[in-house]
């Protein structure tokens, strides 16, 4: 498993909320899916209200 750091924003009410999350996954596609599921279940955010700005792979505990 690889670790990825995901930066982005999501709409919360009438404002945009920034986020940074570290998610484990096999590739970027699976990490994006986990991110959508996590934010959707925690904050009731629809996928079209989530904007991913950057995804970085973290190697050996470092960016």
C-alpha positions in Angstrom: 0.0 0.0 0.0 1.1 3.5 -0.8 0.2 6.7 1.1 -1.0 9.8 -0.6 -1.6 13.3 0.6 -4.7 14.9 -0.9 -5.3 18.7 -0.9 -8.6 20.3 -1.9 -11.7 22.1 -1.0 -15.4 21.2 -0.5 -18.6 23.3 -0.3 -19.9 23.4 3.3 -23.1 25.5 3.3 -22.3 28.8 1.5 -18.5 28.7 1.9 -15.6 26.5 0.7 -13.7 24.5 3.3 -10.1 23.6 2.7 -8.8 20.1 3.6 -5.6 18.0 3.6 -5.9 14.3 4.1 -3.5 11.4 4.1 -5.1 8.3 2.6 -3.7 4.8 1.9 -4.4 3.1 -1.4 -3.0 1.2 -4.3 -3.2 4.1 -6.8 -4.6 7.6 -7.2 -7.9 6.3 -8.5 -8.6 4.3 -5.4 -7.5 7.1 -3.2 -9.9 9.5 -4.9 -12.8 7.1 -4.4 -11.9 6.7 -0.7 -11.8 10.5 -0.3 -15.2 10.9 -1.9 -16.7 8.2 0.4 -15.0 9.7 3.5 -16.1 13.3 3.0 -19.5 12.2 1.8 -20.2 10.1 4.9 -18.6 12.6 7.5 -19.9 15.9 6.1 -22.8 14.8 3.7 -21.0 16.4 0.8 -21.9 15.4 -2.7 -19.1 14.4 -5.1 -19.6 17.4 -7.4 -19.0 19.8 -4.4 -15.5 18.4 -3.8 -12.6 19.8 -5.7 -9.3 18.0 -5.6 -6.4 20.4 -6.1 -3.3 18.2 -5.7 -2.4 14.5 -4.9 1.1 13.7 -3.8 2.5 10.3 -3.1 4.3 10.1 0.2 7.5 7.9 0.0 9.1 6.5 3.2 7.2 8.9 5.5 8.3 11.9 3.4 6.7 13.9 0.6 
